[in-house]
């Protein structure tokens, strides 16, 4: 039997935020066994804790959707770091995408993205809107973005919160959007709610996630969309506050901090809280 823990991440309120399963003692598990356990939990992500390759680091971890392994994800990183911290101010996780340092202060964990995002070909406006059951008139004039930073996401700015609430994945349009984006399934719709704030939703049906309550990796990569659309200063540090999961009844709060150099992100950090919900044991497949 393996010990597991369930946390709600990007919140300090139980039964909100994004649920996460943390499975300890995973050194002896095969990839197939981890995938089976992740499918059993059927949460947006499950993280498996292993002995680090470098003893100076806190842990080696592997992260799974219900359908596939992914190289990096934000809410598992935040939740697992807070779980493993045990009073220490810094945790270093060995993830498939690279080393992820996490600082912890006053119950808030903040990770530095292991990879700066790069632009990829974006789908057109009509295809992107149709993927959410919307029309081009529901979008702002902001360009559609598509960026990769470990995982990859398409970004679409909608005109208001009412439109955001109406968005929902539609087939065959969603598959057409994904095909146009080189197979990327993650679609982030967002509304700017203030100078330094936004509300978003993230849909990824190909990964078995119709909607995710809080997506740390998409929040990190959102820095590239902000940069591409002229919302970052040429140099210095910009902080954004994002809400996600509101329409699902699982409100989440994420903080995005971006260091810029000549208008481009040079470092990206995402912060949030987590609260433990449950623990128990699960059999080995």
N, C-alpha and C positions, 0 to 999 in steps of 0.2 A: 504494500500500500504506500502511496505517496501523499505527503502533506500538501494541502492547497489552501489558499486564502483568497477571498473575494473582497475587492476594494471598489468603491465608487470614486472615480478620478475626475479631476477638474471641478471639485466641489468640496465643501466642508459639511454638507447636509446629506444624511443618509437617504438612499433611494432616489437620488438625483445624480447628475453627472453621467459618466461613462463607466459601466461595470467592467471589471478586469479580473481574470483568474490568474493567480500566480502559483505555479507548481514548483515545489522545491525538490532537491535531490534528483535532478533529471539527468545526471551524468550517464547512466546506463541505458537511456531510452534511445531507440532508433528514431529516425525522422518519421517513419510511418506510425510509430506509437504516439509520438507527439501530435501528429495530425489527427489521429483517432481521438485523443483526449480533447484537443481543441474543438473538434466536431461535437463531442459529447457536451462540453460546456455551452457551445453554440453562442458565445459572446462575440462581439466584434473582434476581440483579440485575446489570446492566452499567451502568457510569457513563461518560459521554462528556465529555471535557475540552475546553472552548472558551475563547476569549479573553474576559476579563471585560468587562462593559459599563462598569464603573468601574475604571480602571487601578490604583486603590488596593487593589483586591481581588485575591485570588490567581488565581481562575478562575471562569468560569461553567460549570456542569455540568448535564447532563440524565441522568436515571436511568430505566432501563427494566426491567420484568419481561420474561420471554420473550413475554408477550402484550400488554403495554400500558405506556405511560409513567406514572410516578408523580411526585408533586410533591416528595417528600422521602423519604429512607430513611436509617437509621442506619449499617448496615455499609458501604455505599458511601461515606458521608461520612467515617467513620473511616479506611477503607483509602485513599481518595483523598487525604485530608489528610496522612497519613503519607507517602504516595508523593511528594506535591508539596512537602513541608515543606523539604527540603534544608537542615536544620539550624536553620530559623527556629522560634521558640517559638509562633507564631500563624499560622493560615491562615484566610482568609475565603472561603467558597464562596457564589456566587450560585446558589441553587437555585430551582426554580419556586415553592416554598412561601415563599421569602424568603431573606434573608441568614442564613448559618449560620456563626458564628464557632467556630473550633476551636483550643484551646490544646494544646500538646504539651510534655511534660516526661518525661524518662527513658523514652522509647519508648512512652508512653501518650498517646493522643489523647482529648480530651474535648470534645464539642460541646454547645452550648446549643440546645435545641429551638427552632425558629423560631416555633412557635405553641403556646400553652397549650391543653390539650385541653378539649373541651366535651362534655357528656353528650348522648347520642342515645337514642331508644327501644330498649330491650333485648328480645331474644326471651325467651320463658318458659323455665323450668328444664327441663321435659320435652323441649322441642324442642332446646335446647342440648345436653343430655345425649345425646339420640338422634343428633345430628349427629356425635358421637364414638364411637358404638356403645356408649354407656353408659346407665345409668338414673339417675333422680333420686337414688336411694340412694347413688350414687357421688360425688355432690356434697356439699360442706359446706353449712352454712346461709347462707354468705356470698351476698349478692345477685349475680345476673348483672349485669355491667356492659357498657356499650357507649359508647365514647368516640371522638371524632374530633379529630385534631391534625395535619392534613395528610391522611395515611391514617386509616382508622378500624379498630377492632378490638373484638370481643366478648371478654369475660374471664369465665372460669369457674374457681372454685377447687375442686379435687378433694380427696378425703379422705386419700389417701396416694400414695406413689411407685409402688406396685404398680398402682394404678388409673391413674395417669398413663401408665405403660408400656403399658397395655392400650388406651388411647385411639387411635382411628384414624378418619378421615373416612368416613362412610357416606352413601350416597345411597338414596332421595331426601331423607333427613333433613337432609343438609348444605345442600342447595338450599333447603329449607323454612326452615332457620335463617337463611340469608342473606337470603331474601325478608322474613322477619320483622324483620330488622335493616336494612331499607331498602337491600338490595343489598350490604351489607358482607360480604366473603368471608373476612376474617382472623379466626380463632378461636384465642385464646390460653388454653390450659389450664395451670393452675399449682398447685403445692403449696407451702405455707409450710414451710420446713425449719428455720427458726429465727426469732428476734426480728427479725433484719435480713437474712434470706436467703430465697430461693425457687428452685425448679426449675420450668422451664416448657417447653412445646412450642407451636409455632405452625403451624397448618394454614391453607392458602389455596388449595384446588383451583381456584377460579375464575380465579386469576391464573397458573395453571400450576405452582403450588408445592404439592405434596402436604404437604411439611413443610419448614420452614426451620431451618437449624442455629443461627442467631442473628439476632434481629430487633431492631435498635437502635431503630427507630421505635416498635415495640410496647412495648419496655422503657420508653421515654420516656413514652408514653401510660399505661402501667401506674401512673404516679404518680396519675392521676385515680381509678383503681380503689382504690388504697390510701387516697386521701383520702375517697372515698365510703363506704368500709367502716371508717373510723375508725382507720386505722393510722398517721396522721401527727400530729405535735404541732401545737398551735395556731400556734406561731411558732418559727422557727429552721431548722436544716438537718438532714435525715435522709438517711442513706446506706444503700442496699440493695445486696446482692451477689446476682446471679442466675446460675444455670447453665441452659444450653439446649443442645440437640443431643446430649445424653447418650445417649438411646435410639437415635439414628442412628449412633452411633459417631464423631461429630464434636463432642466436648465443647467448649463455648464458655463464656467468662467475661465478664460484663458488669457494670459498676458504675453504679448509678443514684443520683444525688444530687438531692435535692428541697429547695428553699427554700420555706417556707410562711409565709403571712400570714393570720391568723385562720382557720387550718385548711385553707386552700386553697393549692395550688401557685402560687408567684409566679415561679419559675424552675426549669427542669428540665435536668439535664445527664446525659449518658451517656458513659462512658469505656471504652476497651479498647485492645488492642494489635493488631498485624498483622504477618505475615511473608510475604515475597515467595516465590512458588513458581515462576513462569515468566515469560518475556517472548518476544515474537515479533512477527510482522507478519500482518495480515489484509487481504485485498483489499477494495476498495470495491465494494459491490453495484451 
